[in-house]
Amino acid sequence: MIWLAASLLAALSGLMGVGWFAPALISALVVVVVAIDSIEANEITLHQAGSLVLVVVVNFLLWRAGLALRRFFSQVR
């Protein structure tokens, strides 16, 4: 669920035209929360690390897609 919220925040920050730091901070927050949760549960696995990398990549891709949509909608008048 946290990954969906992070992805939506990244896409919205792209639509608002926020710089690259927004998805970076969102990704860092998600990584910290999930890492702390995994450490507490003693469940740090390679699959978990791969999922975190995937979340970071998806956040940046959605941010760029939001910027592209913003440019597209600002040109159509």
N, CA, C and O atoms as a Tinker XYZ file with bonds, in Angstrom:
   308  protein
     1  N      0.818000   -1.189000    0.000000    73     2
     2  CA     0.000000    0.000000    0.000000    64     1     3
     3  C      0.864000    1.257000    0.000000    63     2     4     5
     4  O      0.519000    2.250000   -0.639000    81     3
     5  N      1.980000    1.214000    0.712000    73     3     6
     6  CA     2.865000    2.377000    0.742000    64     5     7
     7  C      3.470000    2.624000   -0.638000    63     6     8     9
     8  O      3.756000    3.767000   -0.994000    81     7
     9  N      3.662000    1.567000   -1.407000    73     7    10
    10  CA     4.226000    1.738000   -2.748000    64     9    11
    11  C      3.244000    2.439000   -3.671000    63    10    12    13
    12  O      3.641000    3.263000   -4.495000    81    11
    13  N      1.963000    2.117000   -3.536000    73    11    14
    14  CA     0.950000    2.789000   -4.343000    64    13    15
    15  C      0.878000    4.274000   -3.988000    63    14    16    17
    16  O      0.795000    5.126000   -4.873000    81    15
    17  N      0.910000    4.575000   -2.703000    73    15    18
    18  CA     0.874000    5.976000   -2.280000    64    17    19
    19  C      2.105000    6.731000   -2.769000    63    18    20    21
    20  O      2.002000    7.880000   -3.197000    81    19
    21  N      3.265000    6.089000   -2.706000    73    19    22
    22  CA     4.489000    6.736000   -3.185000    64    21    23
    23  C      4.427000    6.975000   -4.688000    63    22    24    25
    24  O      4.870000    8.018000   -5.170000    81    23
    25  N      3.885000    6.023000   -5.426000    73    23    26
    26  CA     3.772000    6.182000   -6.877000    64    25    27
    27  C      2.810000    7.312000   -7.232000    63    26    28    29
    28  O      3.078000    8.097000   -8.142000    81    27
    29  N      1.707000    7.391000   -6.525000    73    27    30
    30  CA     0.757000    8.478000   -6.780000    64    29    31
    31  C      1.357000    9.837000   -6.439000    63    30    32    33
    32  O      1.155000   10.806000   -7.171000    81    31
    33  N      2.088000    9.915000   -5.339000    73    31    34
    34  CA     2.748000   11.174000   -4.985000    64    33    35
    35  C      3.781000   11.580000   -6.030000    63    34    36    37
    36  O      3.897000   12.761000   -6.354000    81    35
    37  N      4.531000   10.616000   -6.561000    73    35    38
    38  CA     5.529000   10.924000   -7.585000    64    37    39
    39  C      4.863000   11.428000   -8.861000    63    38    40    41
    40  O      5.334000   12.386000   -9.473000    81    39
    41  N      3.768000   10.785000   -9.261000    73    39    42
    42  CA     3.060000   11.225000  -10.469000    64    41    43
    43  C      2.469000   12.621000  -10.273000    63    42    44    45
    44  O      2.538000   13.458000  -11.173000    81    43
    45  N      1.892000   12.871000   -9.109000    73    43    46
    46  CA     1.326000   14.195000   -8.848000    64    45    47
    47  C      2.403000   15.272000   -8.786000    63    46    48    49
    48  O      2.179000   16.399000   -9.227000    81    47
    49  N      3.569000   14.932000   -8.243000    73    47    50
    50  CA     4.642000   15.929000   -8.202000    64    49    51
    51  C      5.129000   16.251000   -9.615000    63    50    52    53
    52  O      5.541000   17.379000   -9.885000    81    51
    53  N      5.085000   15.278000  -10.507000    73    51    54
    54  CA     5.429000   15.547000  -11.903000    64    53    55
    55  C      4.402000   16.441000  -12.565000    63    54    56    57
    56  O      4.759000   17.343000  -13.322000    81    55
    57  N      3.126000   16.201000  -12.287000    73    55    58
    58  CA     2.074000   17.039000  -12.863000    64    57    59
    59  C      2.142000   18.474000  -12.350000    63    58    60    61
    60  O      1.784000   19.413000  -13.060000    81    59
    61  N      2.602000   18.636000  -11.115000    73    59    62
    62  CA     2.728000   19.976000  -10.550000    64    61    63
    63  C      4.006000   20.668000  -11.009000    63    62    64    65
    64  O      4.168000   21.867000  -10.785000    81    63
    65  N      4.913000   19.937000  -11.643000    73    63    66
    66  CA     6.133000   20.531000  -12.150000    64    65    67
    67  C      7.242000   20.641000  -11.126000    63    66    68    69
    68  O      8.148000   21.461000  -11.273000    81    67
    69  N      7.178000   19.832000  -10.101000    73    67    70
    70  CA     8.203000   19.856000   -9.053000    64    69    71
    71  C      9.483000   19.224000   -9.593000    63    70    72    73
    72  O      9.433000   18.344000  -10.452000    81    71
    73  N     10.616000   19.671000   -9.093000    73    71    74
    74  CA    11.901000   19.168000   -9.556000    64    73    75
    75  C     12.159000   17.715000   -9.178000    63    74    76    77
    76  O     11.318000   17.047000   -8.577000    81    75
    77  N     13.331000   17.254000   -9.544000    73    75    78
    78  CA    13.695000   15.848000   -9.343000    64    77    79
    79  C     13.803000   15.463000   -7.876000    63    78    80    81
    80  O     13.796000   14.277000   -7.548000    81    79
    81  N     13.903000   16.452000   -6.985000    73    79    82
    82  CA    14.083000   16.151000   -5.570000    64    81    83
    83  C     12.830000   15.549000   -4.937000    63    82    84    85
    84  O     12.934000   14.830000   -3.943000    81    83
    85  N     11.656000   15.826000   -5.486000    73    83    86
    86  CA    10.422000   15.284000   -4.907000    64    85    87
    87  C     10.367000   13.757000   -5.002000    63    86    88    89
    88  O     10.143000   13.105000   -3.982000    81    87
    89  N     10.561000   13.158000   -6.186000    73    87    90
    90  CA    10.540000   11.688000   -6.205000    64    89    91
    91  C     11.720000   11.079000   -5.446000    63    90    92    93
    92  O     11.615000    9.966000   -4.930000    81    91
    93  N     12.835000   11.797000   -5.377000    73    91    94
    94  CA    13.974000   11.289000   -4.611000    64    93    95
    95  C     13.640000   11.231000   -3.125000    63    94    96    97
    96  O     13.950000   10.244000   -2.457000    81    95
    97  N     13.012000   12.274000   -2.605000    73    95    98
    98  CA    12.627000   12.280000   -1.192000    64    97    99
    99  C     11.532000   11.264000   -0.901000    63    98   100   101
   100  O     11.553000   10.605000    0.138000    81    99
   101  N     10.577000   11.135000   -1.815000    73    99   102
   102  CA     9.514000   10.146000   -1.647000    64   101   103
   103  C     10.114000    8.739000   -1.628000    63   102   104   105
   104  O      9.755000    7.916000   -0.786000    81   103
   105  N     11.022000    8.472000   -2.555000    73   103   106
   106  CA    11.665000    7.160000   -2.619000    64   105   107
   107  C     12.497000    6.890000   -1.375000    63   106   108   109
   108  O     12.479000    5.782000   -0.840000    81   107
   109  N     13.220000    7.891000   -0.917000    73   107   110
   110  CA    14.034000    7.715000    0.286000    64   109   111
   111  C     13.153000    7.417000    1.495000    63   110   112   113
   112  O     13.501000    6.575000    2.324000    81   111
   113  N     12.035000    8.088000    1.600000    73   111   114
   114  CA    11.122000    7.841000    2.706000    64   113   115
   115  C     10.569000    6.420000    2.659000    63   114   116   117
   116  O     10.501000    5.743000    3.685000    81   115
   117  N     10.175000    5.969000    1.473000    73   115   118
   118  CA     9.652000    4.607000    1.330000    64   117   119
   119  C     10.729000    3.581000    1.674000    63   118   120   121
   120  O     10.455000    2.605000    2.372000    81   119
   121  N     11.943000    3.793000    1.191000    73   119   122
   122  CA    13.042000    2.858000    1.466000    64   121   123
   123  C     13.313000    2.785000    2.967000    63   122   124   125
   124  O     13.509000    1.698000    3.508000    81   123
   125  N     13.326000    3.922000    3.633000    73   123   126
   126  CA    13.591000    3.926000    5.074000    64   125   127
   127  C     12.479000    3.206000    5.833000    63   126   128   129
   128  O     12.762000    2.397000    6.717000    81   127
   129  N     11.235000    3.484000    5.506000    73   127   130
   130  CA    10.113000    2.861000    6.212000    64   129   131
   131  C     10.110000    1.348000    6.004000    63   130   132   133
   132  O      9.958000    0.588000    6.960000    81   131
   133  N     10.276000    0.913000    4.759000    73   131   134
   134  CA    10.256000   -0.524000    4.471000    64   133   135
   135  C     11.486000   -1.209000    5.058000    63   134   136   137
   136  O     11.388000   -2.335000    5.546000    81   135
   137  N     12.631000   -0.553000    5.016000    73   135   138
   138  CA    13.840000   -1.152000    5.588000    64   137   139
   139  C     13.712000   -1.316000    7.096000    63   138   140   141
   140  O     14.084000   -2.357000    7.637000    81   139
   141  N     13.198000   -0.313000    7.772000    73   139   142
   142  CA    13.008000   -0.424000    9.225000    64   141   143
   143  C     12.021000   -1.535000    9.550000    63   142   144   145
   144  O     12.229000   -2.303000   10.489000    81   143
   145  N     10.949000   -1.620000    8.772000    73   143   146
   146  CA     9.970000   -2.674000    8.986000    64   145   147
   147  C     10.586000   -4.058000    8.751000    63   146   148   149
   148  O     10.312000   -4.995000    9.501000    81   147
   149  N     11.404000   -4.184000    7.725000    73   147   150
   150  CA    12.045000   -5.461000    7.430000    64   149   151
   151  C     13.065000   -5.841000    8.493000    63   150   152   153
   152  O     13.183000   -7.012000    8.855000    81   151
   153  N     13.793000   -4.865000    8.989000    73   151   154
   154  CA    14.774000   -5.142000   10.046000    64   153   155
   155  C     14.064000   -5.590000   11.322000    63   154   156   157
   156  O     14.509000   -6.522000   11.992000    81   155
   157  N     12.973000   -4.930000   11.651000    73   155   158
   158  CA    12.204000   -5.311000   12.839000    64   157   159
   159  C     11.663000   -6.732000   12.737000    63   158   160   161
   160  O     11.614000   -7.455000   13.731000    81   159
   161  N     11.260000   -7.126000   11.541000    73   159   162
   162  CA    10.672000   -8.449000   11.347000    64   161   163
   163  C     11.713000   -9.508000   10.986000    63   162   164   165
   164  O     11.360000  -10.671000   10.791000    81   163
   165  N     12.983000   -9.131000   10.896000    73   163   166
   166  CA    14.056000  -10.049000   10.483000    64   165   167
   167  C     13.763000  -10.695000    9.130000    63   166   168   169
   168  O     13.953000  -11.899000    8.961000    81   167
   169  N     13.304000   -9.902000    8.177000    73   167   170
   170  CA    12.919000  -10.420000    6.869000    64   169   171
   171  C     13.615000   -9.671000    5.735000    63   170   172   173
   172  O     12.981000   -9.363000    4.726000    81   171
   173  N     14.884000   -9.378000    5.878000    73   171   174
   174  CA    15.607000   -8.705000    4.801000    64   173   175
   175  C     16.032000   -9.775000    3.791000    63   174   176   177
   176  O     16.826000  -10.659000    4.113000    81   175
   177  N     15.510000   -9.689000    2.596000    73   175   178
   178  CA    15.827000  -10.668000    1.554000    64   177   179
   179  C     16.222000   -9.939000    0.283000    63   178   180   181
   180  O     16.045000   -8.727000    0.167000    81   179
   181  N     16.752000  -10.680000   -0.655000    73   179   182
   182  CA    17.104000  -10.118000   -1.954000    64   181   183
   183  C     15.849000   -9.667000   -2.697000    63   182   184   185
   184  O     15.873000   -8.681000   -3.434000    81   183
   185  N     14.764000  -10.392000   -2.497000    73   183   186
   186  CA    13.495000  -10.010000   -3.113000    64   185   187
   187  C     13.020000   -8.657000   -2.583000    63   186   188   189
   188  O     12.520000   -7.830000   -3.346000    81   187
   189  N     13.173000   -8.437000   -1.302000    73   187   190
   190  CA    12.782000   -7.159000   -0.703000    64   189   191
   191  C     13.627000   -6.015000   -1.258000    63   190   192   193
   192  O     13.108000   -4.941000   -1.562000    81   191
   193  N     14.923000   -6.251000   -1.387000    73   191   194
   194  CA    15.807000   -5.222000   -1.947000    64   193   195
   195  C     15.446000   -4.927000   -3.395000    63   194   196   197
   196  O     15.451000   -3.769000   -3.812000    81   195
   197  N     15.133000   -5.959000   -4.160000    73   195   198
   198  CA    14.716000   -5.758000   -5.544000    64   197   199
   199  C     13.423000   -4.972000   -5.642000    63   198   200   201
   200  O     13.261000   -4.137000   -6.532000    81   199
   201  N     12.509000   -5.237000   -4.733000    73   199   202
   202  CA    11.246000   -4.494000   -4.716000    64   201   203
   203  C     11.481000   -3.026000   -4.409000    63   202   204   205
   204  O     10.832000   -2.160000   -4.996000    81   203
   205  N     12.398000   -2.735000   -3.501000    73   203   206
   206  CA    12.695000   -1.342000   -3.180000    64   205   207
   207  C     13.317000   -0.620000   -4.369000    63   206   208   209
   208  O     12.990000    0.537000   -4.635000    81   207
   209  N     14.208000   -1.295000   -5.082000    73   207   210
   210  CA    14.804000   -0.695000   -6.285000    64   209   211
   211  C     13.730000   -0.439000   -7.326000    63   210   212   213
   212  O     13.734000    0.598000   -7.991000    81   211
   213  N     12.818000   -1.377000   -7.466000    73   211   214
   214  CA    11.720000   -1.211000   -8.419000    64   213   215
   215  C     10.851000   -0.010000   -8.054000    63   214   216   217
   216  O     10.425000    0.732000   -8.939000    81   215
   217  N     10.586000    0.188000   -6.784000    73   215   218
   218  CA     9.785000    1.330000   -6.337000    64   217   219
   219  C     10.479000    2.644000   -6.673000    63   218   220   221
   220  O      9.831000    3.591000   -7.119000    81   219
   221  N     11.785000    2.708000   -6.463000    73   219   222
   222  CA    12.534000    3.934000   -6.767000    64   221   223
   223  C     12.488000    4.222000   -8.264000    63   222   224   225
   224  O     12.262000    5.364000   -8.665000    81   223
   225  N     12.696000    3.216000   -9.083000    73   223   226
   226  CA    12.681000    3.398000  -10.539000    64   225   227
   227  C     11.292000    3.815000  -11.015000    63   226   228   229
   228  O     11.163000    4.717000  -11.842000    81   227
   229  N     10.263000    3.166000  -10.499000    73   227   230
   230  CA     8.890000    3.504000  -10.898000    64   229   231
   231  C      8.543000    4.930000  -10.478000    63   230   232   233
   232  O      7.870000    5.646000  -11.220000    81   231
   233  N      8.993000    5.348000   -9.300000    73   231   234
   234  CA     8.717000    6.727000   -8.865000    64   233   235
   235  C      9.304000    7.743000   -9.843000    63   234   236   237
   236  O      8.642000    8.719000  -10.194000    81   235
   237  N     10.533000    7.520000  -10.279000    73   235   238
   238  CA    11.137000    8.457000  -11.220000    64   237   239
   239  C     10.473000    8.394000  -12.594000    63   238   240   241
   240  O     10.318000    9.425000  -13.249000    81   239
   241  N     10.083000    7.207000  -13.036000    73   239   242
   242  CA     9.390000    7.095000  -14.322000    64   241   243
   243  C      8.027000    7.794000  -14.283000    63   242   244   245
   244  O      7.654000    8.486000  -15.230000    81   243
   245  N      7.299000    7.611000  -13.202000    73   243   246
   246  CA     6.002000    8.284000  -13.091000    64   245   247
   247  C      6.161000    9.794000  -12.963000    63   246   248   249
   248  O      5.330000   10.550000  -13.466000    81   247
   249  N      7.205000   10.234000  -12.304000    73   247   250
   250  CA     7.468000   11.669000  -12.212000    64   249   251
   251  C      7.721000   12.249000  -13.600000    63   250   252   253
   252  O      7.189000   13.306000  -13.941000    81   251
   253  N      8.542000   11.553000  -14.407000    73   251   254
   254  CA     8.809000   12.028000  -15.774000    64   253   255
   255  C      7.545000   11.993000  -16.628000    63   254   256   257
   256  O      7.323000   12.879000  -17.453000    81   255
   257  N      6.720000   10.969000  -16.428000    73   255   258
   258  CA     5.459000   10.901000  -17.172000    64   257   259
   259  C      4.551000   12.065000  -16.782000    63   258   260   261
   260  O      3.876000   12.633000  -17.640000    81   259
   261  N      4.524000   12.421000  -15.513000    73   259   262
   262  CA     3.738000   13.571000  -15.068000    64   261   263
   263  C      4.234000   14.863000  -15.687000    63   262   264   265
   264  O      3.437000   15.717000  -16.075000    81   263
   265  N      5.562000   15.010000  -15.782000    73   263   266
   266  CA     6.105000   16.208000  -16.442000    64   265   267
   267  C      5.736000   16.242000  -17.919000    63   266   268   269
   268  O      5.405000   17.298000  -18.459000    81   267
   269  N      5.793000   15.085000  -18.569000    73   267   270
   270  CA     5.432000   15.018000  -19.986000    64   269   271
   271  C      3.958000   15.375000  -20.186000    63   270   272   273
   272  O      3.618000   16.102000  -21.119000    81   271
   273  N      3.092000   14.872000  -19.322000    73   271   274
   274  CA     1.670000   15.225000  -19.422000    64   273   275
   275  C      1.450000   16.712000  -19.175000    63   274   276   277
   276  O      0.614000   17.332000  -19.832000    81   275
   277  N      2.181000   17.278000  -18.252000    73   275   278
   278  CA     2.045000   18.707000  -17.987000    64   277   279
   279  C      2.440000   19.527000  -19.219000    63   278   280   281
   280  O      1.755000   20.481000  -19.586000    81   279
   281  N      3.549000   19.145000  -19.848000    73   279   282
   282  CA     3.982000   19.851000  -21.061000    64   281   283
   283  C      2.952000   19.677000  -22.167000    63   282   284   285
   284  O      2.648000   20.632000  -22.881000    81   283
   285  N      2.412000   18.478000  -22.317000    73   283   286
   286  CA     1.419000   18.215000  -23.358000    64   285   287
   287  C      0.179000   19.069000  -23.137000    63   286   288   289
   288  O     -0.303000   19.699000  -24.078000    81   287
   289  N     -0.345000   19.106000  -21.926000    73   287   290
   290  CA    -1.553000   19.867000  -21.660000    64   289   291
   291  C     -1.322000   21.367000  -21.706000    63   290   292   293
   292  O     -2.256000   22.123000  -21.973000    81   291
   293  N     -0.090000   21.817000  -21.449000    73   291   294
   294  CA     0.168000   23.260000  -21.520000    64   293   295
   295  C      0.318000   23.727000  -22.958000    63   294   296   297
   296  O      0.129000   24.911000  -23.235000    81   295
   297  N      0.655000   22.828000  -23.889000    73   295   298
   298  CA     0.788000   23.199000  -25.291000    64   297   299
   299  C     -0.539000   23.185000  -26.023000    63   298   300   301
   300  O     -0.708000   23.914000  -27.001000    81   299
   301  N     -1.474000   22.382000  -25.577000    73   299   302
   302  CA    -2.766000   22.275000  -26.237000    64   301   303
   303  C     -3.674000   23.379000  -25.715000    63   302   304   305
   304  O     -4.211000   23.284000  -24.612000    81   303
   305  N     -3.841000   24.417000  -26.511000    73   303   306
   306  CA    -4.722000   25.527000  -26.126000    64   305   307
   307  C     -5.572000   25.958000  -27.270000    63   306   308
   308  O     -6.375000   26.880000  -27.130000    81   307
